[in-house]
């Protein structure tokens, strides 16, 4: 209950700050737009983060493993981590899901769109 209370309190304080900013002369219009289009704005922000994360993760693995593995093998190893990061970020920040990440993680997502087990 402590974590849920902390998250609730943090969201309330952010809402109060945004309410105050929505009346600001310069920032009011963008703040009101972002509040109205919350999900679309968060899609863009989280998408940018996922792009940055994916490239950085691949670059780090390439730097560390390039003497031992072909770059395609490194790409294949880094891709599931990037997909998992995207799934968790969209789920948490955009959709605000409260369920367990591991119970809801769809097995088809690691198969690249193809079923990775017979029952999907």
C-alpha distances in whole Angstrom, upper triangle without the diagonal:
4,6,5,6,9,10,10,12,14,15,16,18,20,21,22,24,26,27,29,30,31,34,35,39,39,35,34,36,34,31,32,33,30,27,30,30,26,26,30,29,26,29,31,29,27,30,32,29,30,34,33,31,33,36,35,34,37,39,37,38,42,42,41,42,45,48,47,46,47,45,45,43,41,40,39,37,35,35,32,30,30,30,26,25,27,25,21,22,23,20,18,20,22,21,17,16,13,15,15,18,20,20,22,24,27,30,33,31,32,36,37,37,39,37,36,36,38,36,34
4,6,5,6,9,10,10,12,14,15,16,18,20,21,23,24,26,27,29,30,33,34,37,37,33,33,35,33,30,31,32,29,27,30,30,26,27,30,29,26,28,31,28,26,30,31,28,29,33,32,30,32,35,34,33,36,38,36,37,40,41,40,41,44,47,46,45,47,45,44,43,40,39,39,36,35,34,32,29,30,30,26,25,26,25,21,22,23,21,18,20,22,21,18,18,15,17,17,19,22,22,23,25,29,31,34,32,33,37,38,38,40,39,37,38,40,38,36
4,5,5,6,9,10,10,12,14,15,16,18,20,21,22,24,26,27,28,31,32,35,35,31,31,33,30,27,29,30,26,25,27,27,23,23,27,26,22,25,27,24,23,26,27,24,25,29,28,26,29,32,30,29,33,34,33,33,37,37,36,38,41,44,43,42,43,41,41,39,37,36,35,33,31,31,28,26,26,26,23,21,23,21,18,18,20,18,14,16,19,18,14,15,12,14,15,16,19,20,21,22,26,28,31,29,30,33,34,34,37,35,34,35,38,35,33
4,5,5,6,9,10,11,12,14,15,16,18,20,21,22,24,26,27,29,31,34,34,30,30,31,29,26,27,28,24,22,25,25,21,21,25,24,21,24,26,24,22,26,27,25,26,29,29,27,30,33,31,31,34,36,34,35,39,39,39,40,43,46,44,43,44,42,42,40,38,37,36,34,32,32,29,27,27,26,23,22,23,21,18,18,19,16,13,15,17,16,12,13,10,13,14,16,19,19,20,22,25,28,30,28,30,33,34,34,36,35,34,35,37,34,32
4,5,5,6,8,10,10,12,14,15,16,18,20,21,23,24,25,28,29,33,33,29,29,31,29,25,26,28,25,23,25,26,22,23,26,26,23,26,28,25,24,28,29,27,28,31,31,29,32,35,34,33,37,38,37,38,41,42,41,43,45,48,47,46,47,45,45,44,41,40,40,37,35,35,32,30,30,29,26,25,26,24,21,21,22,19,16,17,20,19,15,16,13,16,18,20,23,23,23,25,29,32,34,32,33,37,37,37,40,38,38,38,41,38,36
4,5,5,6,9,10,11,12,14,15,17,18,20,21,22,24,27,27,31,31,27,27,29,27,24,25,27,23,22,25,25,21,22,25,24,21,24,26,23,22,26,27,24,26,29,28,27,30,32,31,30,34,35,34,35,39,39,38,40,43,46,45,44,45,43,43,42,39,38,38,36,33,33,31,28,28,28,25,23,24,23,20,19,21,19,15,16,19,19,15,16,14,17,18,20,23,24,24,25,29,32,34,31,33,36,36,37,39,38,38,39,41,39,36
4,5,5,6,9,10,10,12,14,15,16,18,20,21,22,25,26,29,29,25,25,27,24,21,22,24,20,18,21,21,18,19,22,20,18,21,23,20,19,23,24,21,23,26,26,24,27,30,29,28,32,33,32,34,37,37,37,39,41,44,43,42,43,41,40,39,37,35,35,33,31,30,28,26,25,25,22,20,21,20,17,16,17,15,12,12,15,15,11,13,11,15,16,17,21,22,21,23,26,29,31,28,30,33,33,34,36,35,35,36,38,36,33
4,5,5,6,9,10,11,12,14,15,16,19,20,21,24,25,28,28,25,24,26,24,21,21,23,20,18,20,21,18,19,22,21,19,22,24,22,21,25,26,24,25,29,29,27,30,33,32,32,35,37,36,37,40,41,40,42,45,48,47,46,46,44,43,43,40,38,38,37,34,33,31,29,28,28,25,23,23,22,19,18,19,17,14,14,16,15,12,14,12,16,18,19,23,23,23,25,28,31,32,30,32,36,35,35,38,37,37,38,40,37,35
4,5,5,6,9,10,11,12,14,15,17,18,20,22,23,27,27,24,23,25,24,20,21,23,21,18,21,22,19,21,24,22,20,24,25,23,23,26,27,25,27,30,30,29,32,34,33,33,36,38,36,38,41,41,41,43,46,49,48,47,48,45,45,44,42,40,40,39,36,35,34,31,30,30,28,25,26,25,22,20,21,20,17,16,18,18,15,17,16,20,21,22,26,27,26,28,31,34,36,33,35,38,38,38,41,40,40,41,43,41,38
4,5,5,6,9,10,11,12,14,16,16,18,21,21,25,25,21,21,23,21,18,19,21,18,16,20,20,17,19,21,20,17,21,22,19,19,23,23,22,24,27,26,25,28,31,29,30,33,34,33,35,38,38,38,40,43,46,45,44,45,42,42,42,39,37,38,36,33,33,31,28,28,28,25,23,23,23,20,18,19,18,15,14,16,17,14,16,16,19,21,21,25,26,25,26,30,33,34,32,33,37,36,36,39,39,39,40,42,40,37
4,5,5,6,9,10,10,12,14,15,16,19,20,24,23,20,19,21,19,16,17,18,15,13,16,17,14,15,18,17,15,18,20,18,18,22,22,21,23,26,26,25,28,30,30,30,33,35,34,36,38,39,39,41,43,46,46,45,45,42,42,42,39,37,37,36,33,32,31,28,27,27,25,22,22,22,19,17,17,16,13,12,14,14,11,14,14,18,20,21,24,25,24,25,28,31,33,30,32,35,35,35,38,37,37,39,41,39,36
4,5,5,6,9,10,10,12,14,15,18,19,23,23,20,19,21,20,16,17,19,17,14,17,18,16,18,21,19,18,22,23,21,21,25,26,24,27,29,29,29,32,34,33,34,37,38,38,39,42,43,43,45,47,50,50,48,49,46,46,45,43,41,41,40,37,36,34,32,31,30,29,26,26,25,23,21,21,20,17,15,17,17,15,17,17,21,23,24,28,28,27,29,32,35,36,34,36,39,38,38,41,41,41,42,44,42,39
4,5,5,6,9,10,11,12,14,16,17,21,21,18,17,20,19,15,17,19,17,15,18,20,17,19,22,20,19,22,23,21,22,25,25,24,26,29,28,28,31,33,32,33,36,37,37,39,41,42,42,44,46,49,49,48,49,46,46,45,42,41,42,40,37,36,35,32,31,31,29,27,26,26,24,21,22,22,18,17,18,19,17,20,20,24,25,26,30,31,29,31,34,37,38,35,37,40,39,40,43,43,43,44,46,44,41
4,5,5,6,9,10,10,12,15,15,19,19,15,15,17,16,12,14,16,13,11,15,16,13,16,18,16,15,19,20,17,18,22,22,21,23,26,25,25,29,30,30,31,34,35,34,36,39,39,40,42,44,47,47,46,46,43,43,43,40,38,39,38,34,34,33,30,29,29,27,24,24,24,22,19,19,19,16,14,16,17,15,18,19,23,25,25,28,29,28,29,32,35,36,33,35,38,37,37,40,40,40,42,44,42,39
4,5,5,6,9,10,10,13,15,18,18,15,14,16,15,11,12,14,12,10,13,15,12,15,18,16,15,19,20,18,20,23,23,23,25,28,28,28,31,33,32,33,36,37,37,39,42,42,43,45,46,50,50,48,48,45,45,45,42,40,41,40,37,35,35,32,30,30,29,26,25,25,23,20,20,20,17,15,16,17,15,19,19,23,26,26,30,30,28,30,32,36,36,34,36,39,38,37,41,41,41,43,45,42,39
4,5,5,6,9,10,12,13,17,18,15,14,16,16,12,13,16,15,12,15,18,16,19,21,19,19,23,23,21,23,26,26,26,28,31,30,31,34,35,35,36,39,40,40,42,44,44,45,47,49,52,52,51,51,48,48,48,45,43,44,43,40,39,38,35,34,34,32,29,29,29,26,24,24,24,21,19,20,21,19,22,23,26,29,29,33,34,32,33,36,39,40,37,40,43,41,41,44,45,45,46,49,46,43
4,5,5,6,9,11,11,15,15,12,12,15,14,10,12,15,13,12,16,17,15,19,20,18,18,22,22,20,21,25,24,24,27,29,28,29,32,33,33,34,37,38,37,40,42,42,43,45,47,50,51,49,49,46,46,47,44,42,43,42,38,37,37,34,32,33,32,28,28,28,26,23,23,24,21,18,19,21,20,23,24,28,30,30,33,34,33,34,36,39,40,37,39,42,41,41,44,45,45,47,49,47,44
4,5,5,6,9,10,13,13,10,9,11,11,7,8,11,10,8,12,14,12,16,17,15,15,19,19,17,20,23,22,22,25,27,27,28,31,32,32,33,36,37,37,39,41,42,43,45,46,50,50,48,48,45,45,45,43,40,42,41,37,36,36,33,31,31,30,27,26,27,25,22,22,22,20,17,17,19,18,22,23,27,29,29,33,34,32,32,35,38,38,35,38,40,39,39,42,43,43,45,47,45,42
4,5,5,7,9,13,14,11,9,12,12,9,9,12,12,10,12,15,14,18,19,17,18,22,22,21,23,26,26,26,29,31,30,31,34,36,35,37,40,40,41,43,45,45,46,49,50,53,54,52,52,49,49,49,46,44,45,44,41,39,39,37,35,34,34,31,29,30,28,25,24,25,23,20,20,21,20,24,25,29,31,31,35,36,34,35,37,40,41,38,40,43,42,41,45,45,46,48,50,47,44
4,6,6,7,11,12,10,9,12,13,10,11,14,14,13,15,18,17,21,22,20,20,24,24,22,25,28,27,27,30,32,31,32,36,37,36,38,41,41,41,44,46,46,47,49,51,54,55,53,53,50,50,50,47,45,47,46,42,41,41,39,36,37,36,33,31,32,30,27,27,28,25,22,23,24,23,27,28,32,34,34,38,39,37,38,40,43,43,41,43,46,44,44,47,48,49,50,53,50,47
4,5,5,9,9,6,6,9,10,7,9,12,12,11,14,16,15,19,20,17,18,22,21,20,22,25,24,25,28,29,29,30,33,34,34,36,38,39,39,42,43,44,45,47,48,52,52,51,51,47,47,48,45,43,44,44,40,39,39,37,34,35,34,31,30,31,29,26,25,27,24,21,21,24,23,27,28,32,34,33,37,38,36,37,39,42,42,39,41,44,42,42,46,47,47,49,51,49,46
4,6,8,9,7,4,7,8,6,6,9,10,9,11,14,14,18,18,16,18,21,21,20,23,25,25,25,28,30,30,31,34,35,35,37,39,40,41,43,45,45,47,49,50,53,54,52,52,48,48,49,46,44,45,44,41,40,40,37,35,35,35,32,30,31,29,26,25,27,25,21,21,23,23,26,28,32,34,34,37,38,36,37,38,42,42,39,41,44,42,41,45,46,47,49,51,49,45
4,6,9,8,5,8,11,9,9,12,14,13,15,17,18,21,22,20,22,25,24,23,26,29,28,29,32,33,33,35,37,38,38,40,43,43,44,46,48,48,50,52,53,56,57,55,55,51,51,52,49,47,48,48,44,43,43,41,39,39,38,35,34,35,33,30,29,30,28,25,25,27,26,30,32,35,38,37,41,42,40,40,42,46,45,43,45,47,45,45,49,50,51,53,54,52,49
4,6,5,5,8,10,9,10,13,14,14,16,18,19,22,22,20,22,25,24,23,26,28,27,28,31,32,32,33,36,37,37,39,41,41,42,45,46,46,48,50,51,55,56,54,54,50,50,51,48,46,48,47,43,43,43,41,38,38,38,35,33,35,33,30,29,31,29,25,25,28,27,31,33,37,39,38,42,43,41,41,43,46,46,43,45,48,45,45,49,50,51,53,55,53,50
4,6,6,8,10,11,12,14,16,16,18,20,21,24,24,21,24,26,25,24,28,29,28,29,33,33,33,35,38,38,38,40,43,42,43,46,47,47,49,52,52,56,57,55,55,51,51,53,50,47,49,49,45,44,45,42,40,40,40,37,35,37,36,32,32,33,32,28,28,30,30,34,36,39,42,41,44,46,43,43,45,48,48,45,47,49,47,47,51,52,53,55,57,55,52
4,6,7,8,10,11,13,14,16,17,18,19,23,22,19,21,24,22,21,25,26,25,26,30,30,29,32,34,35,35,37,39,39,40,43,44,44,46,48,49,52,54,52,51,48,48,49,46,44,46,46,42,41,42,40,37,37,38,34,33,35,34,30,29,32,30,26,26,29,29,33,35,38,40,39,43,44,41,41,43,46,45,42,44,47,44,44,48,50,50,53,55,53,50
4,6,6,6,9,10,11,12,14,15,16,19,19,16,18,21,19,18,22,23,22,23,27,27,27,29,32,32,32,34,37,37,38,40,42,42,44,46,47,50,51,49,49,45,45,47,44,41,43,43,39,38,39,36,34,34,34,31,29,31,30,26,26,28,26,22,22,25,25,29,31,35,36,35,39,40,38,38,40,43,42,39,41,43,41,41,45,46,47,50,52,50,46
4,6,5,6,9,10,11,12,14,15,18,18,16,18,21,20,20,23,25,24,25,28,29,29,31,33,34,34,37,39,39,40,43,44,44,46,48,49,52,53,51,51,47,47,48,46,43,45,44,41,39,40,38,35,35,35,32,30,32,31,27,26,28,26,23,22,25,25,29,31,34,36,35,39,40,38,38,40,43,42,39,42,44,42,42,45,46,47,50,52,50,46
4,5,5,6,9,10,11,12,14,17,16,14,17,20,18,18,22,23,23,24,27,28,28,30,32,33,34,36,38,38,40,42,43,44,46,48,48,52,53,51,50,46,46,47,45,42,43,43,40,38,39,37,34,34,35,32,29,31,30,27,25,27,26,22,21,24,25,28,31,34,36,35,39,40,37,37,39,42,41,38,40,43,40,40,43,45,46,48,50,48,45
4,5,5,6,9,10,10,11,15,13,11,14,16,15,15,18,20,19,21,23,24,24,26,29,29,30,32,34,35,36,38,39,40,42,44,44,48,49,47,46,42,42,43,41,38,40,40,36,35,35,33,30,31,31,28,26,27,27,23,22,24,23,19,19,21,22,26,28,32,34,32,36,37,34,34,35,38,38,35,37,39,37,37,40,42,43,45,47,46,42
4,5,5,6,9,10,10,14,14,11,13,16,15,15,18,20,19,20,23,25,25,26,29,30,30,32,34,35,36,38,40,40,42,44,45,48,49,47,46,43,43,44,41,38,40,39,36,35,35,33,30,30,30,27,25,26,25,22,21,23,21,18,17,20,20,24,26,29,31,30,34,35,32,33,34,37,37,34,36,39,37,37,40,41,42,44,46,45,41
4,5,5,6,9,10,13,13,12,14,17,17,17,19,21,21,23,25,27,27,29,31,32,33,35,37,38,39,41,42,43,45,46,47,51,51,49,49,45,45,46,43,40,41,41,38,36,36,35,32,31,32,29,27,27,27,23,22,23,22,19,18,20,20,24,26,29,32,31,35,35,33,33,35,38,37,35,37,40,37,37,40,42,43,45,47,44,41
4,5,5,6,8,11,10,9,12,14,14,15,17,19,19,21,23,24,25,27,29,30,31,33,35,35,37,39,40,41,43,44,45,49,49,47,46,42,42,43,41,38,39,39,36,34,34,33,30,29,30,27,25,25,25,22,20,22,21,18,16,18,20,23,26,29,31,30,34,34,31,32,33,36,35,32,35,37,35,34,38,39,40,43,44,42,39
4,5,5,5,9,8,6,9,12,11,11,14,16,16,18,20,21,22,24,26,27,28,29,32,32,34,36,37,38,40,41,42,46,46,44,43,40,39,40,38,35,36,36,32,31,31,29,26,26,26,24,21,22,22,18,17,19,18,14,13,15,16,20,23,26,28,27,30,31,28,28,30,33,32,30,32,34,32,32,35,37,38,40,42,40,36
4,6,5,9,10,9,10,13,14,14,16,18,19,20,22,24,25,26,28,30,30,31,34,35,36,38,39,40,42,43,44,48,48,46,45,42,41,42,40,37,38,38,34,32,32,31,28,27,27,25,22,23,22,19,17,19,17,14,13,14,15,19,21,24,27,26,30,30,28,28,30,33,33,30,33,35,33,33,36,37,38,40,42,40,36
4,6,9,9,9,12,14,15,15,17,19,20,22,23,25,26,27,29,31,32,33,35,37,38,39,41,42,44,45,46,50,50,47,46,43,42,43,41,38,39,39,35,33,33,32,29,28,28,26,23,24,23,21,18,19,19,16,14,15,16,20,22,25,28,27,31,31,28,29,30,33,33,30,33,35,33,32,36,37,38,40,41,39,35
4,6,6,6,9,10,11,12,14,15,17,18,20,21,23,24,26,28,29,30,32,33,35,36,38,39,41,42,43,46,46,44,43,39,38,39,37,34,35,35,32,30,30,29,26,25,25,23,20,21,21,18,15,17,17,14,11,13,15,18,21,24,26,25,29,29,26,26,27,30,30,27,30,32,30,29,32,33,35,37,38,36,33
4,6,5,6,9,10,10,12,14,15,16,18,20,21,22,24,26,27,28,30,31,32,34,36,37,38,39,41,44,44,42,41,38,37,38,35,33,33,33,30,28,28,26,24,23,23,20,18,18,18,15,13,14,14,10,8,10,12,15,18,21,23,22,26,26,23,24,25,28,28,25,28,30,28,28,31,32,33,35,37,35,31
4,5,5,6,9,10,10,12,14,15,16,18,20,20,22,24,25,26,28,30,31,32,34,35,37,37,39,42,42,39,39,35,34,35,33,30,30,30,27,25,25,24,21,20,20,18,15,15,15,13,10,11,12,9,6,8,10,13,17,19,21,20,23,24,20,21,22,25,24,22,25,27,25,24,28,28,30,32,33,31,28
4,5,5,7,9,10,10,13,14,15,17,19,20,21,23,24,25,27,29,30,31,33,35,36,37,38,41,41,39,38,34,33,34,32,29,30,30,27,25,25,24,21,20,21,19,15,16,17,14,11,14,14,12,9,11,14,16,20,22,24,22,25,26,23,22,23,26,25,22,25,27,24,24,27,29,30,32,34,32,29
4,5,5,6,9,10,11,13,14,15,17,18,20,22,23,24,26,27,29,30,32,33,35,36,37,40,40,38,37,34,33,34,32,29,30,30,27,25,25,24,21,20,21,18,16,17,17,14,12,15,14,11,9,12,14,17,21,23,25,23,26,27,24,24,25,28,27,24,26,28,26,26,29,31,32,34,36,35,31
4,5,5,6,8,10,10,12,14,15,16,18,20,21,22,24,25,26,28,30,31,32,33,35,38,38,36,35,32,31,32,29,27,28,27,24,22,22,21,18,17,18,15,12,14,13,10,8,11,11,7,6,9,11,14,17,20,21,19,22,24,21,20,22,25,24,21,23,26,24,24,27,28,29,32,34,32,29
4,6,5,6,8,10,10,12,14,15,16,18,20,20,22,24,25,26,28,30,31,32,33,37,36,34,33,30,29,29,27,24,25,25,22,20,20,19,16,15,16,14,11,12,13,10,7,11,12,9,7,10,12,15,18,20,21,19,22,23,20,19,20,22,21,18,21,23,21,20,24,26,27,29,31,30,26
4,6,5,6,9,10,10,12,14,15,17,18,20,21,22,24,26,27,28,30,31,32,36,36,33,32,29,28,29,27,24,25,26,22,20,21,20,16,16,18,15,12,14,15,12,10,14,14,11,10,13,16,18,22,23,24,22,24,26,23,22,23,25,24,21,23,25,22,22,26,28,29,31,34,33,29
4,5,5,6,9,10,11,12,14,16,17,18,20,21,22,24,26,27,28,30,31,34,35,33,32,28,28,29,26,24,25,25,21,20,21,19,16,16,17,14,12,14,14,10,10,13,13,10,10,13,15,17,20,22,23,21,24,25,23,22,23,25,25,21,23,25,23,24,27,29,29,32,35,34,30
4,5,5,6,9,10,10,12,14,15,16,18,20,21,22,24,25,26,28,29,32,32,30,30,26,26,26,24,21,22,22,18,17,17,15,12,13,13,10,8,10,10,7,7,10,10,8,8,11,13,15,18,19,20,17,20,22,19,18,20,22,21,18,19,22,20,21,24,26,26,29,31,30,27
4,5,5,6,9,10,10,12,14,15,16,18,20,21,22,24,26,26,27,31,31,28,28,24,23,24,22,19,20,21,17,15,16,15,11,12,13,11,8,11,12,9,8,12,13,11,10,14,16,17,21,22,22,19,21,23,20,19,19,21,20,17,18,21,18,19,22,24,25,28,30,30,26
4,5,5,6,9,10,11,12,14,16,17,18,20,21,22,24,26,26,30,30,28,27,24,23,25,22,19,21,21,17,16,18,16,12,14,15,12,10,14,14,11,11,15,15,13,13,17,18,20,23,24,24,21,24,26,24,22,23,24,23,20,21,23,21,22,25,27,28,31,33,33,29
4,5,5,6,8,10,10,12,14,15,16,18,20,21,22,24,25,28,29,27,26,23,23,23,21,18,20,19,16,15,16,14,11,12,13,10,9,12,12,9,10,14,13,12,13,16,17,19,21,22,22,19,21,24,22,20,21,23,23,19,20,22,20,22,25,27,27,30,33,32,29
4,5,5,6,9,10,10,12,14,15,16,18,20,21,22,23,26,26,24,24,20,20,20,18,15,17,16,13,11,12,11,7,9,10,7,6,9,10,8,9,13,13,12,13,16,17,18,21,21,21,17,19,22,20,17,18,20,19,15,16,19,17,18,22,23,23,26,29,29,26
4,5,5,6,8,10,11,12,14,16,16,18,20,21,21,25,25,23,22,18,18,19,17,14,16,16,13,12,14,12,9,11,13,10,9,13,14,12,13,16,17,16,16,19,20,22,25,25,24,21,23,25,23,20,21,22,21,17,18,20,17,19,22,24,24,28,31,31,28
4,6,5,6,8,10,11,12,14,15,16,18,20,20,24,25,23,22,19,19,20,17,15,17,17,13,13,15,13,10,13,14,11,11,15,15,13,15,18,18,16,17,21,22,23,26,26,25,22,24,27,25,22,23,24,24,20,20,22,20,22,25,27,27,30,33,33,30
4,6,5,6,8,10,10,12,14,15,16,18,19,22,23,21,21,18,18,18,15,13,15,14,10,11,12,10,7,10,11,8,9,13,13,11,13,16,16,16,17,20,20,21,23,24,23,19,21,24,22,19,21,22,22,18,17,20,19,21,24,25,24,28,31,31,28
4,6,5,6,9,10,11,12,14,15,16,17,21,21,18,18,15,15,15,12,10,12,11,8,8,10,8,5,9,10,9,9,13,14,13,14,17,18,18,19,21,22,23,25,25,23,20,21,24,22,19,20,20,20,16,15,17,16,18,21,23,22,25,29,29,26
4,5,5,6,9,10,10,12,14,15,15,19,20,18,17,13,14,15,12,10,13,13,9,10,13,11,9,12,14,12,13,16,17,16,18,21,21,21,21,24,25,26,28,29,27,23,24,27,26,23,24,23,23,19,18,20,18,21,24,26,25,28,32,32,30
4,5,5,6,9,10,10,12,14,15,18,19,18,18,14,16,16,13,12,15,14,10,12,14,12,10,14,15,12,14,17,17,16,19,21,21,21,22,25,25,26,28,29,27,23,24,28,26,23,25,25,25,21,20,22,21,24,26,28,27,30,33,34,32
4,5,5,6,8,10,11,12,13,17,17,15,16,13,14,14,10,10,12,10,7,9,11,8,8,12,12,11,13,16,16,16,18,20,20,21,22,24,25,25,27,27,25,21,22,25,24,21,22,22,22,19,17,20,19,22,24,25,24,27,31,31,29
4,5,5,6,8,10,10,11,14,15,13,12,9,10,11,7,7,10,9,6,8,11,10,9,12,14,13,14,17,18,18,20,22,23,23,24,27,28,28,30,29,27,23,24,27,26,22,23,22,22,19,17,19,17,21,23,25,23,27,30,31,29
4,6,5,6,9,10,10,13,15,13,13,10,12,13,9,9,13,12,9,12,15,13,12,16,17,16,17,21,21,20,23,25,26,25,27,29,30,31,32,32,30,27,27,30,29,26,27,26,26,23,21,23,21,25,27,28,27,30,34,35,33
4,5,5,6,8,10,13,14,13,14,12,14,14,10,11,14,12,10,13,15,13,13,16,17,16,18,21,21,20,23,25,25,25,27,29,30,30,32,31,29,26,26,29,29,26,27,26,27,23,21,23,23,26,28,29,27,31,34,35,33
4,5,5,6,8,11,11,10,11,9,11,10,7,9,11,9,7,11,13,11,12,16,16,16,18,20,21,21,24,26,26,26,28,30,30,30,32,31,29,25,25,28,28,24,25,24,25,22,19,21,20,24,26,27,25,28,32,33,31
4,6,5,5,9,10,9,9,7,10,10,6,8,11,10,9,12,15,14,14,18,19,18,20,23,24,24,26,28,29,29,30,32,33,33,35,34,32,28,28,31,31,27,28,27,26,23,21,22,21,25,26,28,26,30,33,35,33
4,6,6,9,10,11,12,10,13,13,10,12,15,14,12,16,18,17,17,20,21,20,22,25,26,25,28,30,30,30,32,34,35,35,36,36,34,30,30,34,33,30,31,30,30,27,24,26,25,29,30,32,30,33,37,38,36
4,6,8,9,10,12,11,14,13,10,13,15,13,12,16,18,16,17,21,21,20,23,25,25,26,28,30,30,31,33,35,35,35,36,35,32,29,29,32,32,29,30,29,29,26,24,26,25,29,30,31,29,32,36,37,36
4,6,5,6,8,9,11,10,7,11,13,11,11,15,17,16,17,20,21,21,23,25,26,27,29,31,31,32,34,35,36,35,37,36,33,29,28,32,32,28,29,27,28,25,22,24,23,27,28,29,27,30,33,35,34
4,5,5,7,7,10,10,8,11,13,12,13,16,18,18,19,22,23,23,25,27,28,28,31,33,33,34,35,37,38,38,39,38,35,32,31,35,34,31,31,29,29,27,24,25,24,28,29,30,28,31,35,37,36
4,6,8,10,13,12,11,14,16,15,16,19,21,21,22,25,26,26,28,31,31,32,34,36,36,37,39,40,41,41,42,41,38,35,34,37,37,33,34,32,32,30,26,27,27,31,31,33,30,33,37,39,38
4,7,10,12,10,10,13,14,13,15,18,20,20,21,24,25,25,27,29,30,31,33,35,36,37,38,39,40,39,41,39,36,33,31,35,35,31,32,29,29,28,24,25,25,29,29,30,28,30,34,36,35
4,6,8,6,7,10,11,10,12,15,17,17,19,21,22,23,25,27,28,29,31,32,34,35,36,37,38,37,39,37,34,31,30,33,33,29,29,27,26,25,21,22,22,25,26,27,25,28,31,33,32
4,5,5,7,9,10,11,13,15,17,18,19,21,23,23,25,27,28,29,31,33,34,35,35,37,38,38,39,38,35,32,31,33,33,29,29,27,26,24,21,21,21,24,24,26,24,27,31,33,32
4,5,5,6,9,10,10,12,15,16,16,18,20,21,22,24,26,26,28,30,31,32,32,34,36,35,37,36,34,30,29,32,31,28,27,25,25,22,20,20,19,22,23,25,24,27,30,32,31
4,5,5,6,9,10,10,13,15,15,17,19,20,21,23,25,26,27,29,30,31,31,33,34,34,36,34,32,28,28,30,29,25,25,23,22,20,17,17,16,19,20,22,20,24,27,29,28
4,5,5,6,9,10,12,14,15,16,18,19,21,22,24,25,27,28,30,31,31,33,34,33,35,33,30,27,26,28,28,24,24,21,21,19,16,16,16,19,19,21,19,22,26,28,27
4,5,5,6,9,11,12,12,15,16,17,19,20,22,23,25,26,27,28,29,31,32,31,33,32,29,25,25,28,27,23,23,22,21,19,16,17,16,20,21,23,20,24,27,29,28
4,5,5,6,9,10,10,12,14,15,16,18,20,21,22,24,26,26,27,28,30,29,31,30,28,24,23,26,25,22,21,20,19,16,14,15,13,17,18,20,19,22,26,27,26
4,6,5,8,10,10,11,13,15,16,17,19,21,22,23,25,26,27,28,29,28,30,29,26,22,21,24,23,19,19,17,16,14,11,12,11,15,15,17,15,19,22,24,23
4,6,7,8,10,11,12,14,15,17,18,20,21,23,24,25,26,27,28,27,29,27,24,21,20,23,22,19,19,17,17,15,11,13,13,17,18,19,16,19,23,25,23
4,6,6,6,9,10,11,13,15,16,17,19,20,21,22,23,25,26,25,27,26,23,20,19,22,22,18,18,17,17,14,12,14,13,17,18,20,18,21,25,26,24
4,5,5,6,9,10,11,12,14,15,17,18,20,21,21,23,24,23,25,24,22,18,18,21,19,16,16,15,14,11,9,11,10,13,15,17,15,19,22,23,21
4,5,5,6,9,10,10,12,14,15,16,18,20,20,21,22,21,23,21,19,15,14,17,16,12,13,12,12,9,6,9,9,12,14,15,13,16,20,20,18
4,5,5,6,9,10,11,12,14,15,16,18,19,20,21,20,21,20,18,14,14,17,17,13,14,14,15,11,10,13,13,16,18,18,16,19,23,23,21
4,5,5,6,9,10,11,12,14,15,16,17,18,20,19,21,21,19,15,16,19,17,14,15,15,15,11,10,13,12,15,17,19,17,21,24,24,22
4,5,5,6,9,10,11,12,14,15,16,16,18,17,19,18,17,13,14,16,14,11,11,12,11,8,8,11,10,12,14,15,15,18,21,21,18
4,5,5,6,9,10,10,12,14,15,15,16,15,17,16,14,10,10,13,12,9,10,11,12,9,9,12,12,14,16,16,15,18,21,21,18
4,5,5,6,9,10,11,12,13,14,15,15,17,16,15,11,13,16,14,12,14,15,15,12,12,16,15,17,19,20,19,21,25,24,22
4,6,5,6,8,10,10,11,12,14,14,16,16,16,12,14,16,14,12,13,15,15,11,12,15,14,15,18,19,19,21,24,24,21
4,6,5,6,8,10,10,11,12,11,14,13,12,9,11,13,10,8,10,12,12,9,11,14,13,14,17,17,17,19,22,21,18
4,6,5,6,8,10,10,10,10,11,11,10,7,10,12,10,9,12,14,15,12,14,17,17,18,20,20,19,21,24,23,20
4,5,5,6,7,9,9,10,13,14,13,11,13,16,14,12,15,17,18,15,16,19,18,19,22,23,22,25,27,26,23
4,6,6,5,6,8,9,12,13,14,11,14,16,13,12,14,17,17,14,16,19,18,18,21,21,22,24,26,25,21
4,6,6,5,6,6,9,10,10,8,12,13,10,10,12,15,16,14,16,19,18,18,21,21,21,23,25,23,20
4,6,6,5,6,8,10,11,9,13,14,12,13,15,18,20,17,19,22,22,22,25,24,24,26,28,26,23
4,6,5,8,11,13,14,13,17,18,16,16,18,21,22,19,21,24,23,23,26,27,27,29,31,29,26
4,6,8,12,14,16,14,18,18,16,16,17,21,21,18,21,23,22,22,25,25,26,28,30,28,25
4,6,9,11,13,12,16,16,13,14,16,19,20,18,20,23,22,21,24,24,25,26,28,26,22
4,6,9,12,12,15,16,13,15,17,21,22,20,22,25,24,24,27,26,27,28,30,27,24
4,6,8,9,12,12,10,12,14,18,19,18,20,23,23,22,25,24,24,25,27,24,21
4,7,9,12,11,10,13,16,19,21,20,22,25,25,25,27,26,26,26,28,25,23
4,6,9,8,7,10,13,16,19,18,20,23,23,23,25,23,23,23,25,22,20
4,6,5,6,9,12,14,17,16,18,21,22,22,23,22,21,21,23,21,19
4,6,5,6,10,12,15,13,14,18,19,19,21,19,18,19,22,20,17
4,6,5,9,10,13,13,13,16,18,18,19,17,16,16,19,17,16
4,6,8,10,13,13,15,17,19,19,19,17,16,16,18,16,14
4,6,9,11,11,13,16,17,16,18,16,15,15,17,15,13
4,6,9,8,10,12,14,14,15,13,13,13,16,14,12
4,5,6,8,10,11,11,12,10,10,11,13,11,8
4,5,6,7,10,10,10,7,6,7,10,10,8
4,6,5,7,6,6,5,5,8,10,10,7
4,5,6,6,8,8,8,11,14,13,11
4,6,8,8,9,7,10,14,14,12
4,6,5,6,5,9,12,13,11
4,6,8,9,12,15,16,13
4,7,9,12,13,14,11
4,6,9,10,12,10
4,5,7,8,6
4,7,9,8
4,6,7
4,6
4
